[in-house]
Amino acid sequence: MSHLTREEPTLAELSRPKKRAVKFPRAACAKDSQPLIPAQYLRKTRPRLPELSELDVVRHFTRLSKLNFSIDTHFYPLGSCTMKYNPKRNDTLSTLQPFLWAHPAQPEELSQGILEILYELEQALVEICGVRRFSLQPAAGAQAEFTGLMIVRAWHRDHGNDKKIVLVPDTSHGTNPASAALVGYQVQTVKSDERGLVDLGDLESHLGPRVACLMLTNPNTLGRFEVHIQKIAKMIHMVGGLLYYDGANLNPLLGTARPGDMGFDIVHLNLHKTFSTPHGGGGPGAGPIGVADRLVPYLPAPLIGRDGGCYFLEPAHPKSIGRVHAFYGNANILIKAFIYIKTLGAEGLKRVGEASVLNANYLLTRLEKIFHVPYPGRCMHEFVVSTLKENPHGIRTLDVAKRLLDFGFHSPTIYFPINVKEAMMIEPTETESRETLDHFVETLETIADEARHHPERLRQSPHTLAVSRPDEVAAARTPKLVWDEPPLASPDKSPEGILALKSQR
Ligand SMILES: Cc1ncc(COP(=O)(O)O)c(C=O)c1O
């Protein structure tokens, strides 16, 4: 783990006057050329750019990359994020030259290959989810939610309904209420019952003519399958509302159950979870949005159509909410999803879902011996635990999560969902081996032992990383984005020397 323990100076701190990576020869005509930019727009001082050799830059970024946790280096059980291993083959194939050279403004007759792939991807997603059509445009789950709620609003307006309320369960992902509020809806929260499912009595009490939509993810963020989903669909439809499926948790249902069959009217998928692009890292992603028959005219345009053997962009339907992304969306992510689906096939996808559920239940069964489990019973692809069962020194979930880093595990999601105190949400995914899962359990058993006998070791962890316990609120609220100090006059110009001087300041 030693490579994780070192801090890294910034490029500005490593900078030394006159160091260069490359030096271009001066053009023979340079002296005579007239400045192309008028004098008033030319800067008066030189920009303070770091001056470094190529080797300095290569080493800096390589060292930085080694400070990272990643799926390729560590188990990454980040609940609700489906951080599974994605085959490298899909990256290679999706970046073949013909894809890189294809320009989205090319005429349709020169884009038949890519249009066929996107058309076929839509057909596959339609089959997997049991809806009528998909638009591939949205670039993330949250953007797809926003798009779906615009469709909800357009549908209700078209039918003369003045509906103002969107319902979300108390386990919902934060983007659900945020997207509803952005589209102008009032958000009301529905409680969960003692099993962690939507409380049907509480749902009933919120229903009325002003309810436009209920947003649900199934399995929900406690990793529980909403067993009353068809009843819930009926209840919403009875008051003229629509049912929205947040498909960020589709992974365990692949090939086994379809949101359309459960009664959902609108479905979004996070291709950057389930279909071969990792969710972490802030993008790019793809969040296709699918709808039942009656909502197809409202989808973002254009959709891709087929006439015999030819693919084309369908003209926008007059009711379409318009575009939400340039061209067809994030093409590279869409191509990867297509390759993933085609190479696994229907049977392979089903096995993905089943293995993700098996792995999660294996971990849950072993971990319920040492952790409180707020909603006991079998789970789907993920589950939530709370504090340690034997906890005489009041060790918190944050301490357990931080200590895991010392043992080479990325932390699970913590303090979410917010209806569970001291929540730790674990999603192993289908791609982890039995050995890795066993090693994870044994590590948590060691940590549980430390919690009883060496609590300070946990409270001060991690001990082996460059950064230990940053003030996360301050980092999020007042990020330092501009480097504004003069370069350090360090006598020792090595990264170690610079860091030593920095720590004295
Ligand atoms: C249940 C759920 N819904 C929605 C989202 C939002 O997806 P995105 O991060 O692509 O905007 C997430 C992301 O983790 C999620 O877990």
The ligand as an SDF file (V2000), in Angstrom:
LIG
                    3D

 16 16  0  0  0  0  0  0  0  0999 V2000
  -31.1530    4.9860   -7.6690 C   0  0  0  0  0  0  0  0  0  0  0  0
  -30.4520    6.0490   -8.4830 C   0  0  0  0  0  0  0  0  0  0  0  0
  -31.1750    6.9010   -9.2390 N   0  0  0  0  0  0  0  0  0  0  0  0
  -30.6040    7.8560   -9.9830 C   0  0  0  0  0  0  0  0  0  0  0  0
  -29.2430    8.0370  -10.0070 C   0  0  0  0  0  0  0  0  0  0  0  0
  -28.6570    9.1680  -10.8020 C   0  0  0  0  0  0  0  0  0  0  0  0
  -27.8750    8.7390  -11.8690 O   0  0  0  0  0  0  0  0  0  0  0  0
  -26.7160    9.6660  -12.4750 P   0  0  0  0  0  0  0  0  0  0  0  0
  -25.5960    9.6540  -11.4840 O   0  0  0  0  0  0  0  0  0  0  0  0
  -26.3520    9.0400  -13.7720 O   0  0  0  0  0  0  0  0  0  0  0  0
  -27.2820   11.0440  -12.6800 O   0  0  0  0  0  0  0  0  0  0  0  0
  -28.4350    7.1820   -9.2340 C   0  0  0  0  0  0  0  0  0  0  0  0
  -26.9750    7.3370   -9.2170 C   0  0  0  0  0  0  0  0  0  0  0  0
  -26.2510    6.7240   -8.4780 O   0  0  0  0  0  0  0  0  0  0  0  0
  -29.0580    6.1690   -8.4450 C   0  0  0  0  0  0  0  0  0  0  0  0
  -28.3410    5.3320   -7.6900 O   0  0  0  0  0  0  0  0  0  0  0  0
  1  2  1  0
  2  3  1  0
  2 15  2  0
  3  4  2  0
  4  5  1  0
  5  6  1  0
  5 12  2  0
  6  7  1  0
  7  8  1  0
  8  9  2  0
  8 10  1  0
  8 11  1  0
 12 13  1  0
 12 15  1  0
 13 14  2  0
 15 16  1  0
M  END
$$$$
